[in-house]
Amino acid sequence: PSESRTDDKGPCQRVAKPSNGGFHELPGARVAGISSRPHGERAPRSMRVLAIETVGTTGSVAALDRGRLILERVLETPQRSAQSLAPAIAALLSDAAWRPTDVQLVAVASGPGSFTGLRIGVTTAKTFAYASGCEVIDVHTLQAIASRVGDDVKQLSVVLDAQRGELFVGQFARDA
């Protein structure tokens, strides 16, 4: 299996690790990310979140409030560009009746996945957060998938198609 195309020396530096649903990644994995939240601290549930995913073959932007999905816009492959991401976010916020300053947290996918998509998503997230005064945190795609399994699962492997005949693989074990 191929390793993630991003690493700790990628486009952003890890400051803190977001919540991972009780799983930790086993050795050999790399994660790139950003966060202004102290290590281990979770975001409050009553927070308005703008989620950005641009590392997969199909991207998306979503609005969440109190941990519930309010709206989502799927971005087809040709739309996962820097040119179309900002208008998609503006339309999403308009449909949700949110102003940019209403967003309290931007959650951005940090891979593994398309390096170009990662750069576009992280740059957009950081720019939006800077302009609106909110926080930004990374979401590791494989950890996010692993966090959705039942409490009875103690170990698992998550596999994503990396294109070109390669796979992204993350092996996880539940925290004790």
C-alpha positions in Angstrom: 0.0 0.0 0.0 1.0 3.6 -0.7 1.5 6.0 2.2 -0.4 9.3 2.3 0.8 11.9 -0.2 0.9 14.4 2.6 3.1 14.4 5.7 4.2 16.6 8.6 6.3 18.7 6.3 3.3 19.3 3.9 1.4 22.5 3.4 0.7 23.0 7.1 2.1 22.1 10.4 0.3 20.0 13.1 -0.3 22.1 16.2 -2.8 19.8 17.9 -4.6 16.6 17.3 -8.4 16.6 16.8 -10.7 14.1 18.5 -10.5 10.7 16.8 -13.5 8.8 18.1 -11.5 6.7 20.5 -9.1 5.2 18.0 -5.4 5.9 17.6 -3.5 5.2 14.4 -1.0 2.4 14.6 2.7 3.1 13.7 3.6 4.0 10.2 0.9 6.5 9.4 1.5 10.2 8.7 -0.9 13.0 9.2 -0.7 16.7 8.2 -3.0 19.2 9.8 -3.8 22.4 11.5 -5.5 23.3 14.7 -5.6 26.1 17.2 -7.3 24.0 19.8 -5.1 22.6 22.7 -4.2 18.9 22.4 -7.1 16.6 23.3 -9.7 19.4 23.7 -12.9 18.8 21.8 -15.0 21.4 20.1 -18.3 22.2 22.0 -21.4 20.5 20.5 -23.2 23.8 20.1 -20.8 25.1 17.5 -21.6 26.1 13.9 -19.1 24.3 11.7 -18.2 24.8 8.1 -16.7 21.5 6.8 -14.5 21.3 3.7 -13.5 18.1 1.9 -11.4 18.5 -1.2 -9.0 15.5 -1.0 -11.3 12.8 -2.4 -12.4 12.2 -6.0 -15.6 14.1 -5.1 -15.4 17.0 -2.7 -18.0 18.7 -0.6 -18.7 21.6 1.7 -21.2 21.3 4.6 -22.8 23.3 7.4 -23.2 21.6 10.7 -24.9 23.0 13.9 -24.8 21.3 17.3 -23.3 18.3 15.6 -26.1 17.9 13.1 -25.7 18.3 9.3 -27.7 21.3 8.2 -26.7 21.4 4.5 -24.2 19.8 2.2 -23.1 20.7 -1.4 -21.3 18.0 -3.3 -18.5 19.2 -5.6 -18.0 17.1 -8.6 -14.4 16.5 -9.8 -14.3 19.5 -12.2 -15.6 21.8 -9.4 -12.9 20.9 -6.8 -10.8 23.9 -7.8 -9.9 27.0 -6.0 -12.0 28.9 -8.5 -15.2 27.1 -7.6 -14.8 26.3 -3.9 -15.3 29.8 -2.6 -18.6 30.3 -4.5 -19.8 26.9 -3.3 -19.1 28.0 0.3 -20.8 31.4 -0.2 -23.9 29.6 -1.6 -23.9 27.1 1.3 -23.7 29.9 3.9 -26.5 31.8 2.1 -28.7 28.7 1.9 -28.1 28.1 5.7 -28.8 31.8 6.4 -25.4 32.2 8.0 -22.9 35.0 7.7 -19.3 34.1 7.5 -18.9 35.5 11.1 -21.5 33.0 12.3 -19.1 30.1 11.6 -17.2 29.2 14.8 -15.1 26.4 13.4 -13.8 25.3 10.0 -13.1 21.6 9.8 -11.0 20.7 6.8 -10.1 17.2 5.4 -6.3 16.6 5.8 -6.0 13.5 3.7 -4.8 11.2 2.7 -5.8 12.0 -0.8 -5.1 14.5 -3.6 -2.2 16.8 -2.7 -3.6 19.5 -5.0 -7.0 19.1 -3.3 -5.4 19.2 0.1 -3.7 22.5 -0.7 -6.9 24.0 -2.1 -8.9 22.9 0.9 -6.4 23.9 3.6 -5.7 27.3 2.0 -9.4 28.0 1.7 -10.1 26.9 5.3 -7.2 29.0 6.7 -8.2 32.0 4.6 -11.9 31.8 5.6 -10.9 31.3 9.3 -8.6 34.3 9.3 -11.1 36.5 7.6 -14.1 35.5 9.8 -12.2 35.1 13.1 -13.1 31.5 13.7 -10.9 28.5 14.5 -9.8 25.8 12.1 -9.1 22.1 12.7 -8.0 19.2 10.5 -10.0 16.0 10.0 -7.9 13.0 9.0 -10.1 11.1 6.5 -9.1 7.5 7.6 -9.5 8.4 11.3 -12.9 9.9 10.6 -14.1 6.7 8.9 -12.6 4.6 11.8 -14.4 6.7 14.4 -17.8 5.6 12.9 -17.6 1.9 13.9 -19.3 0.4 16.9 -17.8 0.3 20.3 -17.4 -3.5 20.0 -14.7 -3.2 17.3 -11.2 -3.1 18.9 -9.1 -3.0 15.7 -9.8 -2.2 12.1 -8.2 -1.3 8.8 -9.6 1.5 6.6 -8.8 1.4 2.9 -9.4 4.1 0.3 -8.7 4.0 -3.4 -5.6 6.2 -4.1 -6.0 5.9 -7.9 -3.3 4.7 -10.2 -3.6 1.2 -8.7 -2.6 2.2 -5.2 -4.4 2.2 -1.9 -4.4 4.4 1.2 -4.5 2.1 4.3 -4.8 3.1 7.9 -4.7 0.5 10.7 -6.4 1.6 14.0 -6.8 0.3 17.5 -9.4 1.5 20.0 -8.0 3.5 22.9 -8.2 1.5 26.2 
